[in-house]
Amino acid sequence: MEKSRLELRVGLFVFIGLALLTILLVQFSKGNSLFRGTYILKLHTGNAGGLKQRSSVLLAGVPVGSVDKIEIEQPGGTNVTLTLQIYKDFPIYHDARFVIESSGFLGDQYVSVVPTINTEPLLTNGQDIVCEAPFNLQEVARGAAGFVQRLDETAKKLDSSVSDLRSQVLNAQTLANFGSAITNLRVFTEQAVSTVHDLDNLIGTNSAQVNTVISNVVLFSDQLNGLGYSASNILATNGAILTAATKNIQDITINAQQIVKDIQAGKGLAGTLLQNQEVATNVADLTENLSIASSNLNRYGLWHFLWAHPPPSTNTTKSVTHQPTGTHK
């Protein structure tokens, strides 16, 4: 009887120890506490990475739950569904971001909940959420390998270009020409420096003359300004007179044009002389007789004409036929 009681006590002690050990294992193996209520969230992502069941869920770095299930969605198996168990005393707003991250560079992966503005409503039990895929180091390595390959090809092309440049541009002839250009540039620079030096000496030795020329130019400019000012005053004070003179010149021009028109039309003495040939002939004869009379007067004097006989008929005046003024036939 006592032996059976002892066995019963030992069995009860072992059972209690195993129960406590189970509770401790669940508590310290990233599992949920048996004494805390939870609610479920379902995350949908394209790649779960190395995430495992019972991985932690951290809200701003604080453990708030664990991953309960990891399932591949059907059909196709292109997405993964993660079932999270979140403690009820940690509410999560609907604008929070869910990201699969790693602890360190090669550490265990977990689900990180990143709060943003925390606008309501809150996430409820069984709600579906989109989760961001984890950082894939292998994809980055493959992309880096492709980038390194392209970089190697670019380096080869650059090396080929440098070789072509050296063979076509940096050859002996080009370098000789470049050296000649540098030499010519040095000679030109020396000549320019010499010219500037000579010019400086010229200005230094003739500074008095240069100053005199500049003074004369300034004086001439002042006198020219004074002349312009005087001309402006003359125009301002005699504007009315100049205007009247201009008007008189215009009137004279108009009258001259009218006289020319009258002459061309046969009006007046000048017009009659130009239009009537007979009158023009008489005027010419009269002019010739006056010329002969003045010549005889100069030769014999006025007294000879008054008292002496007339001179020989060598220089006789022509008779002028006078016709009445009127209509000429």
Backbone bond lengths (Angstrom), bond angles and torsions (degrees), N, CA, C in turn:
res aa  C-N    CA-C-N  psi(-1)  N-CA   C-N-CA  omega(-1)  CA-C   N-CA-C  phi
1 M - - - 1.461 - - 1.510 110.36 -
2 E 1.272 115.01 -46.92 1.461 119.81 178.63 1.513 110.37 -66.60
3 K 1.342 115.89 -34.69 1.456 118.56 179.63 1.524 111.20 -66.27
4 S 1.289 118.32 -40.28 1.466 121.50 178.77 1.530 111.15 -66.74
5 R 1.316 116.05 -37.67 1.465 118.70 176.84 1.522 110.98 -64.79
6 L 1.313 116.19 -38.10 1.446 120.05 178.72 1.530 110.44 -65.36
7 E 1.322 117.32 -42.50 1.448 120.89 178.25 1.528 111.41 -63.96
8 L 1.350 114.54 -38.23 1.469 118.49 178.70 1.532 110.80 -64.76
9 R 1.318 116.90 -40.42 1.454 120.32 179.05 1.520 111.34 -67.06
10 V 1.349 114.78 -41.56 1.466 117.50 178.90 1.524 110.78 -64.90
11 G 1.334 117.14 -41.59 1.461 120.42 178.22 1.526 112.33 -62.86
12 L 1.366 114.30 -41.39 1.467 118.16 178.82 1.522 110.77 -64.86
13 F 1.332 116.96 -38.34 1.460 121.00 178.98 1.526 110.26 -65.29
14 V 1.325 115.72 -42.71 1.466 118.99 179.29 1.528 111.29 -65.03
15 F 1.344 116.90 -38.92 1.461 120.86 179.50 1.535 111.03 -64.37
16 I 1.330 113.60 -43.95 1.474 116.74 179.31 1.523 110.49 -64.80
17 G 1.326 116.86 -39.19 1.471 120.04 178.76 1.514 112.09 -64.16
18 L 1.363 114.61 -42.34 1.467 117.24 178.45 1.533 111.64 -64.99
19 A 1.346 115.48 -37.85 1.472 118.66 178.54 1.516 111.07 -64.27
20 L 1.326 116.17 -43.18 1.462 119.40 178.26 1.531 111.03 -65.09
21 L 1.343 115.51 -38.94 1.459 118.80 178.52 1.526 111.41 -64.33
22 T 1.337 115.69 -39.03 1.469 119.43 177.74 1.521 110.95 -63.86
23 I 1.312 114.69 -43.11 1.479 118.31 179.53 1.523 111.06 -62.42
24 L 1.356 115.74 -41.72 1.458 119.56 179.24 1.535 111.51 -65.73
25 L 1.362 114.53 -39.49 1.466 116.92 178.41 1.529 112.09 -63.65
26 V 1.331 114.33 -43.02 1.472 117.65 178.32 1.517 110.87 -64.36
27 Q 1.338 116.29 -37.87 1.456 120.18 -176.44 1.536 111.72 -70.07
28 F 1.309 117.07 -38.31 1.461 120.78 -173.90 1.531 113.10 -101.64
29 S 1.331 117.04 6.18 1.472 119.48 177.97 1.528 110.64 -108.79
30 K 1.337 118.23 33.99 1.467 124.86 176.96 1.529 111.57 63.39
31 G 1.301 116.28 22.30 1.455 119.09 177.59 1.500 110.78 -92.95
32 N 1.303 116.73 174.90 1.455 121.55 179.78 1.511 109.93 -81.64
33 S 1.292 114.50 149.84 1.459 119.88 176.71 1.527 109.33 -73.07
34 L 1.271 115.09 144.26 1.467 119.83 179.95 1.520 111.79 -75.11
35 F 1.323 115.46 -13.24 1.463 118.75 -174.59 1.527 113.16 -108.40
36 R 1.332 118.27 8.97 1.458 121.80 -179.36 1.525 109.08 -120.93
37 G 1.330 116.41 134.52 1.447 121.01 178.76 1.527 111.59 -76.30
38 T 1.309 116.49 149.93 1.464 121.74 -177.77 1.524 110.06 -133.69
39 Y 1.348 115.56 163.43 1.457 121.89 169.86 1.529 107.98 -133.49
40 I 1.299 116.75 158.83 1.459 122.99 -169.09 1.538 109.98 -104.61
41 L 1.352 115.53 137.49 1.462 123.47 171.39 1.521 108.10 -126.18
42 K 1.331 116.87 139.93 1.457 121.97 -179.67 1.526 109.34 -112.54
43 L 1.344 113.19 118.09 1.462 120.10 -179.63 1.525 109.66 -100.47
44 H 1.346 116.74 141.40 1.455 122.56 178.25 1.528 107.81 -120.40
45 T 1.330 116.13 124.04 1.448 121.93 -177.32 1.522 109.56 -141.92
46 G 1.323 116.37 159.83 1.453 120.47 178.93 1.506 113.87 -82.01
47 N 1.333 118.20 -18.91 1.472 121.37 -178.15 1.522 107.92 -154.97
48 A 1.326 115.43 126.15 1.468 120.10 178.99 1.505 112.52 -87.83
49 G 1.327 118.17 -7.47 1.454 120.81 -179.36 1.520 111.28 63.66
50 G 1.309 115.82 -134.83 1.466 120.63 177.75 1.516 112.51 -100.27
51 L 1.320 117.11 24.08 1.465 120.45 -178.66 1.528 109.83 -67.23
52 K 1.335 116.81 137.41 1.466 122.43 -178.38 1.519 110.31 -118.55
53 Q 1.321 112.75 163.07 1.453 118.38 176.38 1.525 109.49 -64.69
54 R 1.324 116.21 143.20 1.459 125.96 -176.58 1.535 112.24 70.32
55 S 1.329 117.20 15.44 1.467 118.96 171.52 1.519 109.70 -67.42
56 S 1.299 116.35 154.58 1.461 121.42 -173.70 1.524 111.11 -76.73
57 V 1.336 114.11 153.81 1.457 122.98 170.68 1.520 106.38 -116.41
58 L 1.335 117.45 120.19 1.456 122.49 -175.67 1.523 109.37 -113.63
59 L 1.329 115.32 129.92 1.463 122.41 174.92 1.516 107.45 -107.10
60 A 1.339 116.34 108.45 1.462 122.08 -176.97 1.519 110.59 56.03
61 G 1.361 116.26 36.21 1.461 121.89 178.39 1.508 114.88 87.00
62 V 1.332 118.34 0.09 1.470 122.17 -178.45 1.532 108.22 -106.67
63 P 1.363 118.90 129.56 1.475 119.88 178.10 1.523 111.21 -64.03
64 V 1.342 115.64 124.96 1.464 120.51 -179.29 1.533 111.48 -126.25
65 G 1.333 118.29 5.47 1.457 120.26 -179.33 1.508 110.41 167.04
66 S 1.340 115.88 -163.26 1.448 121.66 -177.76 1.522 109.99 -150.87
67 V 1.345 115.51 166.26 1.457 121.79 177.20 1.529 108.09 -85.02
68 D 1.316 117.41 120.87 1.466 121.10 -177.35 1.518 111.85 -91.21
69 K 1.364 117.79 -41.86 1.454 121.18 -177.76 1.530 109.22 -141.82
70 I 1.347 113.39 151.28 1.468 121.32 173.49 1.516 106.16 -130.54
71 E 1.334 117.67 114.58 1.468 121.85 -174.25 1.526 109.25 -130.85
72 I 1.333 115.27 145.44 1.462 121.61 175.83 1.520 108.01 -91.19
73 E 1.320 116.11 130.02 1.452 120.37 -178.42 1.523 110.73 -74.98
74 Q 1.267 116.24 144.92 1.463 124.19 178.35 1.537 108.51 -116.89
75 P 1.340 118.70 151.71 1.475 126.04 -3.64 1.507 111.99 -85.71
76 G 1.315 115.16 165.50 1.460 121.55 175.84 1.497 113.74 96.82
77 G 1.323 116.79 -37.19 1.455 120.06 -179.96 1.512 113.66 66.11
78 T 1.359 116.85 34.75 1.464 119.75 -178.99 1.523 112.39 -88.90
79 N 1.314 118.37 -20.42 1.460 121.96 -179.19 1.521 110.18 -123.78
80 V 1.332 114.10 164.23 1.458 121.63 -179.34 1.519 108.17 -124.56
81 T 1.359 115.50 138.67 1.461 121.30 176.67 1.515 108.73 -107.58
82 L 1.333 115.75 126.17 1.462 122.39 178.36 1.517 108.08 -110.20
83 T 1.323 115.51 124.82 1.466 120.47 177.80 1.513 108.48 -99.34
84 L 1.329 116.34 118.82 1.463 121.96 -178.13 1.515 109.96 -106.53
85 Q 1.318 115.08 142.71 1.457 121.58 170.96 1.522 108.09 -109.58
86 I 1.346 116.34 113.78 1.457 123.08 -175.40 1.528 108.26 -110.06
87 Y 1.335 115.54 137.73 1.453 119.98 176.76 1.525 110.27 -64.07
88 K 1.325 115.29 140.12 1.461 119.83 -176.70 1.515 113.18 -66.76
89 D 1.333 117.07 -23.65 1.463 119.25 -179.19 1.540 112.03 -83.01
90 F 1.356 116.13 9.75 1.472 120.39 175.53 1.529 108.45 -125.24
91 P 1.309 118.88 85.71 1.461 120.70 178.52 1.544 109.98 -72.54
92 I 1.303 115.44 146.39 1.468 121.81 -179.43 1.520 107.87 -124.88
93 Y 1.333 117.03 132.52 1.464 122.18 -179.51 1.525 110.03 -81.33
94 H 1.331 114.37 159.03 1.456 119.47 -172.68 1.538 112.65 -71.29
95 D 1.365 118.89 -18.78 1.462 120.51 -179.24 1.524 112.99 -90.72
96 A 1.348 117.68 7.62 1.454 120.50 178.56 1.528 110.57 -71.66
97 R 1.321 116.42 149.27 1.460 122.65 178.41 1.526 109.51 -100.09
98 F 1.341 115.31 137.89 1.462 122.09 178.29 1.533 107.47 -112.04
99 V 1.339 115.29 122.15 1.455 121.79 -176.56 1.517 109.29 -133.15
100 I 1.347 116.69 138.78 1.458 121.66 174.40 1.519 107.60 -89.55
101 E 1.341 116.62 118.32 1.455 122.16 -176.65 1.517 109.80 -126.68
102 S 1.352 114.57 174.40 1.469 121.11 -179.19 1.514 109.59 -119.26
103 S 1.353 115.44 149.49 1.463 121.27 174.79 1.516 107.59 -84.29
104 G 1.307 116.80 100.40 1.442 119.67 -175.08 1.518 111.13 81.39
105 F 1.353 115.18 -167.27 1.456 119.70 -176.13 1.520 111.96 -76.12
106 L 1.328 118.09 -38.85 1.463 122.49 -179.29 1.529 111.28 -127.62
107 G 1.316 118.13 24.57 1.456 121.05 -177.95 1.518 112.66 -82.40
108 D 1.346 115.43 -176.02 1.465 121.28 178.91 1.519 109.99 -67.62
109 Q 1.320 114.34 148.90 1.453 120.03 179.42 1.523 110.27 -92.46
110 Y 1.321 115.97 154.28 1.453 123.05 -178.89 1.519 108.11 -150.06
111 V 1.327 114.91 168.63 1.459 121.46 177.21 1.522 108.02 -96.39
112 S 1.323 115.67 120.70 1.462 120.92 179.71 1.520 109.09 -102.83
113 V 1.342 114.55 129.71 1.455 121.47 176.53 1.530 106.95 -104.13
114 V 1.351 115.33 116.53 1.465 120.71 -176.07 1.519 108.21 -106.95
115 P 1.324 118.87 108.80 1.473 120.38 178.41 1.527 110.20 -72.94
116 T 1.345 115.88 149.64 1.466 121.06 178.72 1.528 110.01 -116.47
117 I 1.342 116.90 -101.38 1.467 119.86 -178.36 1.530 111.33 -89.90
118 N 1.348 116.55 -18.43 1.478 122.22 -178.25 1.527 110.92 61.50
119 T 1.323 114.57 56.03 1.461 119.57 174.17 1.519 110.18 -94.28
120 E 1.300 115.96 142.98 1.468 120.38 -179.61 1.520 110.38 -72.22
121 P 1.350 119.25 157.70 1.470 126.90 12.74 1.519 112.58 -88.05
122 L 1.336 114.61 172.80 1.453 121.41 175.89 1.520 110.39 -84.34
123 L 1.334 115.54 157.17 1.466 120.21 175.17 1.521 109.40 -72.86
124 T 1.307 113.55 139.18 1.471 119.46 -177.22 1.523 110.62 -109.09
125 N 1.334 115.31 172.09 1.460 121.93 -177.30 1.537 110.49 -62.73
126 G 1.367 116.35 129.29 1.454 122.66 177.42 1.514 114.93 80.32
127 Q 1.310 119.21 9.72 1.466 121.38 -177.24 1.526 110.74 -75.47
128 D 1.341 115.68 141.95 1.459 122.28 -179.93 1.532 109.99 -89.68
129 I 1.346 115.39 136.91 1.467 121.97 -175.64 1.526 108.17 -138.35
130 V 1.313 116.27 145.38 1.461 121.66 175.80 1.523 108.85 -88.65
131 C 1.344 115.31 130.27 1.465 121.28 -178.68 1.518 109.07 -112.16
132 E 1.307 116.41 140.97 1.461 120.95 178.58 1.518 110.18 -76.17
133 A 1.343 116.37 141.41 1.462 121.27 -179.46 1.519 110.20 -68.83
134 P 1.331 118.31 151.76 1.462 120.99 -178.45 1.526 111.50 -74.35
135 F 1.290 114.45 164.52 1.466 121.00 175.78 1.514 109.10 -69.87
136 N 1.360 115.68 120.89 1.465 120.93 -176.36 1.521 108.57 -99.50
137 L 1.328 114.47 106.61 1.458 119.40 -177.57 1.525 111.35 -68.21
138 Q 1.334 117.11 -34.97 1.462 119.79 179.86 1.528 111.04 -65.50
139 E 1.349 117.06 -41.93 1.459 119.33 177.58 1.517 110.80 -61.91
140 V 1.322 114.75 -39.88 1.462 118.36 177.79 1.516 110.75 -64.81
141 A 1.356 116.22 -39.19 1.461 119.75 179.33 1.521 110.81 -65.42
142 R 1.354 116.34 -41.71 1.458 118.77 177.63 1.535 111.00 -64.05
143 G 1.344 115.72 -43.26 1.464 118.47 176.47 1.521 111.72 -62.23
144 A 1.347 116.21 -38.87 1.458 119.27 178.05 1.520 110.82 -66.22
145 A 1.343 116.06 -36.03 1.463 118.84 177.92 1.527 110.35 -63.72
146 G 1.332 116.84 -44.35 1.463 119.63 176.42 1.514 111.86 -62.12
147 F 1.334 115.76 -39.34 1.464 119.27 178.72 1.521 110.73 -65.54
148 V 1.346 116.30 -40.59 1.463 119.47 178.55 1.524 110.12 -64.33
149 Q 1.341 116.40 -38.51 1.460 119.65 178.63 1.524 110.75 -63.56
150 R 1.354 115.60 -46.27 1.465 117.76 177.90 1.524 111.24 -63.67
151 L 1.336 116.53 -36.00 1.458 119.76 178.11 1.520 110.79 -65.26
152 D 1.352 116.22 -38.01 1.455 119.74 177.53 1.528 111.00 -65.17
153 E 1.344 116.63 -41.37 1.462 119.66 177.31 1.524 111.13 -63.52
154 T 1.328 115.61 -40.69 1.472 119.33 177.90 1.523 110.91 -63.64
155 A 1.336 116.41 -39.19 1.464 119.53 178.52 1.518 110.87 -64.48
156 K 1.343 116.68 -38.35 1.457 119.67 177.97 1.524 110.63 -64.75
157 K 1.336 116.18 -44.39 1.464 119.39 177.97 1.521 110.99 -61.95
158 L 1.333 116.36 -40.15 1.459 120.16 179.15 1.521 110.55 -65.06
159 D 1.323 117.00 -40.28 1.456 120.39 177.96 1.528 110.52 -64.03
160 S 1.347 116.54 -40.87 1.459 120.00 177.44 1.525 110.83 -63.91
161 S 1.331 116.31 -40.28 1.469 119.73 178.66 1.518 111.31 -64.36
162 V 1.333 116.46 -40.20 1.469 119.90 178.68 1.520 110.43 -65.09
163 S 1.331 116.16 -39.14 1.463 119.53 177.68 1.523 110.88 -63.16
164 D 1.354 115.87 -45.07 1.463 119.06 177.32 1.516 111.68 -61.94
165 L 1.317 116.02 -38.49 1.462 120.17 178.88 1.517 111.09 -63.90
166 R 1.303 116.41 -42.94 1.460 119.89 179.79 1.521 111.49 -67.28
167 S 1.348 117.06 -36.65 1.461 119.65 -177.74 1.524 112.96 -76.89
168 Q 1.341 117.89 -31.29 1.458 120.87 -174.66 1.521 113.87 -101.38
169 V 1.328 116.43 -33.02 1.462 119.72 -175.57 1.520 111.51 -104.39
170 L 1.323 116.50 -47.31 1.458 120.29 -175.64 1.524 111.36 -92.47
171 N 1.335 116.59 42.69 1.459 119.68 176.08 1.523 109.88 -85.21
172 A 1.350 114.98 -179.30 1.468 119.60 -174.88 1.531 111.52 -65.23
173 Q 1.355 116.80 -41.50 1.454 120.18 -178.87 1.526 111.46 -64.05
174 T 1.341 115.19 -44.37 1.466 119.16 179.55 1.520 111.60 -63.86
175 L 1.337 116.01 -42.39 1.463 119.06 178.63 1.526 110.87 -64.80
176 A 1.357 116.52 -37.07 1.470 118.81 177.51 1.524 110.81 -65.14
177 N 1.334 115.51 -43.04 1.470 119.10 177.46 1.527 111.37 -62.49
178 F 1.323 114.78 -40.51 1.463 118.45 178.77 1.522 111.00 -63.69
179 G 1.359 116.12 -40.66 1.463 119.18 177.09 1.514 111.65 -63.31
180 S 1.348 116.49 -40.44 1.469 119.82 177.40 1.524 111.37 -63.12
181 A 1.348 115.02 -40.77 1.476 118.43 178.30 1.517 110.75 -62.64
182 I 1.331 116.94 -40.86 1.470 119.93 178.47 1.523 110.29 -63.75
183 T 1.357 116.31 -41.16 1.466 119.88 178.67 1.529 111.46 -63.02
184 N 1.340 115.35 -45.53 1.473 119.34 178.19 1.525 111.23 -61.74
185 L 1.325 115.53 -39.24 1.459 118.90 178.44 1.519 111.17 -64.10
186 R 1.335 117.12 -38.91 1.461 120.31 178.12 1.520 110.65 -65.29
187 V 1.362 116.01 -43.13 1.473 119.54 178.69 1.523 110.60 -62.79
188 F 1.340 115.51 -44.06 1.468 119.06 178.76 1.524 110.92 -62.05
189 T 1.308 116.21 -39.04 1.474 119.55 179.21 1.525 110.38 -64.47
190 E 1.346 116.36 -42.81 1.459 119.04 178.88 1.530 111.27 -63.55
191 Q 1.343 115.91 -42.06 1.462 118.81 177.45 1.524 111.75 -64.08
192 A 1.323 116.30 -39.64 1.466 119.18 178.18 1.517 110.99 -63.46
193 V 1.350 116.09 -41.24 1.467 119.40 178.23 1.525 110.19 -64.11
194 S 1.356 116.63 -41.05 1.471 120.07 178.23 1.525 111.17 -63.51
195 T 1.358 115.50 -41.68 1.472 118.99 179.16 1.524 111.25 -63.26
196 V 1.312 115.79 -43.50 1.468 119.24 178.23 1.514 110.83 -62.84
197 H 1.351 116.20 -39.13 1.465 119.55 177.97 1.525 110.81 -63.92
198 D 1.359 116.65 -45.15 1.470 119.58 178.02 1.526 111.28 -61.77
199 L 1.324 115.76 -41.76 1.459 118.95 178.74 1.517 111.01 -62.87
200 D 1.320 116.26 -38.99 1.469 119.65 178.54 1.522 110.14 -65.51
201 N 1.354 116.48 -41.30 1.470 119.00 177.49 1.528 111.11 -64.17
202 L 1.365 116.40 -40.94 1.459 119.76 179.44 1.526 110.96 -61.13
203 I 1.333 114.95 -45.12 1.470 118.04 179.34 1.517 110.43 -65.93
204 G 1.358 116.15 -38.54 1.465 118.79 -179.28 1.514 113.02 -66.64
205 T 1.355 117.16 -39.40 1.470 119.94 -179.09 1.521 113.30 -78.19
206 N 1.312 117.71 -21.77 1.466 120.90 -178.34 1.529 111.35 -117.04
207 S 1.297 115.22 31.54 1.469 118.19 -177.90 1.524 111.49 -64.97
208 A 1.373 116.41 -35.94 1.472 118.52 -179.63 1.525 110.23 -64.79
209 Q 1.360 116.48 -45.85 1.458 119.56 179.16 1.522 111.14 -63.30
210 V 1.325 115.37 -41.56 1.467 118.71 178.67 1.517 110.56 -61.82
211 N 1.314 116.44 -42.50 1.475 119.33 178.44 1.522 110.71 -63.38
212 T 1.372 116.02 -38.65 1.468 119.20 179.06 1.522 110.84 -64.50
213 V 1.354 115.22 -44.25 1.465 118.81 179.25 1.523 110.43 -61.24
214 I 1.315 116.24 -43.91 1.467 119.28 179.71 1.521 110.85 -63.09
215 S 1.374 115.50 -40.81 1.473 118.86 177.67 1.517 111.20 -62.57
216 N 1.365 116.16 -42.28 1.470 119.27 178.72 1.527 111.21 -63.54
217 V 1.321 115.42 -40.40 1.473 118.59 178.19 1.522 110.48 -62.82
218 V 1.329 115.74 -42.09 1.472 118.90 178.89 1.515 110.53 -64.58
219 L 1.373 116.37 -41.76 1.461 119.70 179.39 1.523 111.23 -64.65
220 F 1.345 115.62 -42.95 1.466 119.18 178.01 1.527 110.92 -62.61
221 S 1.310 115.41 -38.46 1.454 118.32 177.95 1.522 111.62 -64.55
222 D 1.361 115.99 -40.19 1.468 118.89 177.27 1.528 110.64 -64.22
223 Q 1.359 116.54 -44.06 1.466 119.24 179.41 1.528 110.94 -63.79
224 L 1.324 115.92 -39.69 1.462 119.32 177.98 1.523 110.70 -63.09
225 N 1.331 116.40 -40.16 1.463 119.29 175.69 1.520 111.52 -62.77
226 G 1.374 115.79 -39.69 1.466 118.75 177.70 1.516 111.85 -65.41
227 L 1.353 115.80 -40.15 1.456 119.17 177.78 1.525 110.97 -62.47
228 G 1.309 115.72 -43.60 1.462 118.53 177.88 1.517 111.63 -62.91
229 Y 1.345 115.86 -38.97 1.466 118.84 178.21 1.528 110.63 -65.42
230 S 1.384 117.43 -41.53 1.466 120.39 178.83 1.525 110.65 -64.25
231 A 1.342 116.15 -43.16 1.459 118.87 178.44 1.524 111.24 -61.47
232 S 1.308 115.80 -38.82 1.467 118.80 177.34 1.514 111.12 -63.25
233 N 1.361 116.51 -41.20 1.466 119.54 178.69 1.523 110.98 -65.29
234 I 1.368 116.74 -41.19 1.471 119.54 179.35 1.514 110.49 -61.70
235 L 1.329 114.85 -45.64 1.466 117.76 179.07 1.524 111.34 -63.84
236 A 1.336 115.90 -35.42 1.462 118.57 -178.47 1.521 111.31 -71.29
237 T 1.384 117.19 -39.31 1.466 120.22 -176.61 1.522 113.02 -82.15
238 N 1.336 118.25 -26.41 1.468 121.76 -177.05 1.523 111.61 -114.03
239 G 1.297 115.42 26.82 1.458 118.90 -179.37 1.517 112.22 -63.05
240 A 1.334 115.79 -41.20 1.472 119.21 -178.83 1.527 111.10 -66.56
241 I 1.364 117.08 -41.14 1.468 121.49 -179.89 1.519 109.83 -64.36
242 L 1.348 116.59 -44.76 1.463 119.83 -179.73 1.519 110.75 -64.24
243 T 1.309 115.11 -35.88 1.467 118.38 178.00 1.525 110.68 -65.55
244 A 1.381 116.03 -43.07 1.463 119.82 179.03 1.528 111.06 -64.71
245 A 1.366 116.67 -40.32 1.468 119.77 179.10 1.520 110.65 -63.89
246 T 1.315 115.62 -41.22 1.473 119.03 177.65 1.518 110.44 -62.64
247 K 1.348 115.52 -39.90 1.461 119.40 178.56 1.534 110.79 -64.90
248 N 1.365 117.26 -39.52 1.466 120.53 178.67 1.522 110.51 -64.28
249 I 1.323 116.17 -42.43 1.477 119.37 178.23 1.515 110.30 -60.93
250 Q 1.313 116.86 -41.99 1.457 119.42 176.87 1.531 111.22 -61.51
251 D 1.367 116.69 -42.19 1.472 119.87 178.87 1.520 111.19 -63.66
252 I 1.374 116.79 -42.68 1.467 120.77 179.23 1.519 110.12 -61.77
253 T 1.322 116.16 -41.26 1.463 120.04 179.15 1.523 110.52 -62.16
254 I 1.332 115.46 -43.13 1.476 119.14 178.92 1.529 110.66 -63.38
255 N 1.388 117.02 -42.55 1.470 120.60 -179.91 1.528 110.53 -65.01
256 A 1.343 115.57 -40.35 1.471 118.48 179.05 1.514 110.58 -63.35
257 Q 1.317 115.82 -41.75 1.467 118.55 176.90 1.531 110.80 -61.29
258 Q 1.346 117.49 -38.91 1.460 120.98 179.61 1.530 110.73 -66.71
259 I 1.370 117.15 -40.65 1.472 121.12 178.54 1.519 110.06 -62.41
260 V 1.336 115.89 -42.60 1.470 119.22 179.28 1.519 109.72 -62.93
261 K 1.315 117.03 -41.58 1.459 119.81 177.76 1.540 110.98 -62.53
262 D 1.395 117.06 -41.77 1.465 120.19 178.86 1.528 111.00 -63.79
263 I 1.349 116.59 -41.55 1.468 119.81 179.62 1.508 110.19 -62.94
264 Q 1.350 114.87 -44.57 1.464 118.36 178.94 1.532 111.32 -64.18
265 A 1.354 117.02 -28.71 1.468 120.87 179.38 1.535 111.98 -84.59
266 G 1.345 120.36 -6.38 1.461 123.05 177.81 1.505 113.31 89.07
267 K 1.298 118.61 18.79 1.455 121.61 -179.33 1.514 108.98 -91.50
268 G 1.395 117.01 145.94 1.447 122.07 177.69 1.519 112.10 77.96
269 L 1.379 115.01 -179.25 1.459 120.93 -178.03 1.523 111.94 -66.05
270 A 1.336 114.94 -47.44 1.470 118.28 -179.14 1.519 110.37 -62.55
271 G 1.344 116.75 -39.77 1.460 119.46 178.51 1.512 111.22 -65.96
272 T 1.368 117.18 -38.52 1.465 120.69 179.52 1.525 110.55 -65.10
273 L 1.376 115.57 -43.43 1.471 119.80 179.55 1.520 111.33 -61.27
274 L 1.327 115.73 -38.72 1.471 119.19 -178.05 1.527 111.42 -75.16
275 Q 1.342 117.08 -31.77 1.461 120.02 -174.70 1.547 112.11 -90.67
276 N 1.389 119.90 -33.58 1.466 122.97 -175.68 1.521 108.71 -102.41
277 Q 1.318 116.91 116.02 1.465 122.02 -176.23 1.536 110.73 -71.10
278 E 1.315 118.17 -33.99 1.472 122.03 -178.08 1.526 110.91 -66.91
279 V 1.336 115.36 -46.10 1.473 119.26 177.74 1.516 109.76 -62.55
280 A 1.327 117.22 -39.48 1.465 120.20 178.37 1.517 110.52 -62.35
281 T 1.353 118.33 -38.05 1.469 121.89 178.80 1.527 110.78 -66.65
282 N 1.347 116.86 -42.28 1.471 120.18 177.80 1.515 111.67 -61.91
283 V 1.309 116.02 -42.10 1.476 119.73 179.72 1.521 109.45 -63.97
284 A 1.317 117.35 -39.63 1.474 120.59 178.58 1.516 110.21 -64.20
285 D 1.394 118.66 -43.12 1.452 121.36 178.60 1.517 111.29 -63.57
286 L 1.342 116.57 -41.51 1.463 120.42 178.03 1.513 111.22 -61.01
287 T 1.279 115.78 -41.39 1.466 119.78 179.22 1.520 110.81 -64.51
288 E 1.330 116.71 -39.45 1.464 120.49 179.06 1.538 110.49 -66.58
289 N 1.369 117.70 -42.41 1.468 120.44 177.77 1.508 112.01 -62.01
290 L 1.339 115.86 -40.90 1.472 118.95 177.19 1.516 110.73 -63.00
291 S 1.311 117.71 -35.94 1.456 120.86 179.07 1.523 110.61 -66.34
292 I 1.422 116.75 -41.39 1.461 120.74 179.28 1.523 110.40 -67.10
293 A 1.361 116.72 -40.54 1.474 119.65 -179.79 1.502 111.51 -64.34
294 S 1.293 117.09 -41.34 1.466 119.81 179.26 1.511 110.77 -67.56
295 S 1.348 117.56 -33.13 1.471 120.33 178.09 1.536 110.20 -67.96
296 N 1.362 118.09 -44.32 1.462 121.16 177.38 1.514 112.08 -64.23
297 L 1.337 116.28 -37.40 1.463 120.20 177.92 1.506 110.33 -63.23
298 N 1.295 115.89 -40.17 1.470 118.32 178.27 1.533 111.72 -68.38
299 R 1.348 116.54 -31.95 1.461 120.06 -176.25 1.543 111.48 -79.33
300 Y 1.372 120.26 -49.31 1.465 123.46 -172.55 1.523 114.19 -102.02
301 G 1.299 117.59 -14.40 1.454 119.68 -179.95 1.503 112.26 86.54
302 L 1.316 114.55 167.31 1.458 120.72 -177.19 1.532 111.22 -74.18
303 W 1.380 119.25 -34.34 1.467 123.14 -177.94 1.518 111.40 -65.42
304 H 1.238 119.05 -35.64 1.451 122.94 179.94 1.526 110.14 -65.57
305 F 1.254 116.28 -36.74 1.457 119.22 178.78 1.523 112.06 -71.43
306 L 1.345 115.98 -29.40 1.448 117.91 -177.87 1.550 112.59 -81.18
307 W 1.377 119.25 -36.42 1.460 121.30 -171.26 1.518 114.03 -118.91
308 A 1.212 118.84 -27.70 1.485 119.88 -176.15 1.502 110.62 -88.93
309 H 1.382 111.87 173.95 1.450 117.95 177.32 1.503 109.30 -72.29
310 P 1.196 115.56 158.26 1.482 117.48 179.65 1.495 110.14 -68.45
311 P 1.278 118.56 152.10 1.487 123.68 -178.32 1.496 109.64 -66.19
312 P 1.332 113.26 166.12 1.478 116.66 176.88 1.514 110.04 -56.02
313 S 1.343 110.22 161.14 1.465 116.93 -173.77 1.517 113.51 -82.19
314 T 1.384 113.75 24.86 1.480 115.91 179.13 1.503 111.00 -69.30
315 N 1.368 115.53 -37.57 1.480 119.68 -177.94 1.508 108.08 -117.97
316 T 1.258 118.32 68.06 1.457 122.28 177.33 1.497 109.65 -89.10
317 T 1.334 112.59 145.30 1.468 118.44 179.40 1.493 108.79 -79.65
318 K 1.324 112.73 151.41 1.446 119.94 177.78 1.500 109.40 -81.60
319 S 1.309 113.84 146.90 1.467 118.52 175.87 1.502 108.90 -78.09
320 V 1.277 112.13 140.18 1.459 119.12 -179.05 1.494 108.26 -107.19
321 T 1.254 114.83 125.53 1.457 119.87 179.32 1.494 108.91 -85.75
322 H 1.345 115.12 119.25 1.452 119.74 -179.22 1.507 107.66 -100.07
323 Q 1.249 114.34 130.91 1.446 120.62 176.65 1.516 107.88 -121.48
324 P 1.254 113.73 148.31 1.467 116.09 179.49 1.518 111.96 -63.58
325 T 1.283 111.87 146.28 1.489 116.48 177.76 1.499 107.62 -72.29
326 G 1.219 113.10 134.27 1.489 118.42 -179.90 1.496 107.49 166.30
327 T 1.291 112.32 -144.22 1.473 117.21 -178.65 1.483 109.37 -80.51
328 H 1.327 117.88 122.73 1.456 123.43 -178.71 1.491 108.67 -94.33
329 K 1.377 112.26 136.86 1.431 117.19 179.96 1.501 109.11 -98.12
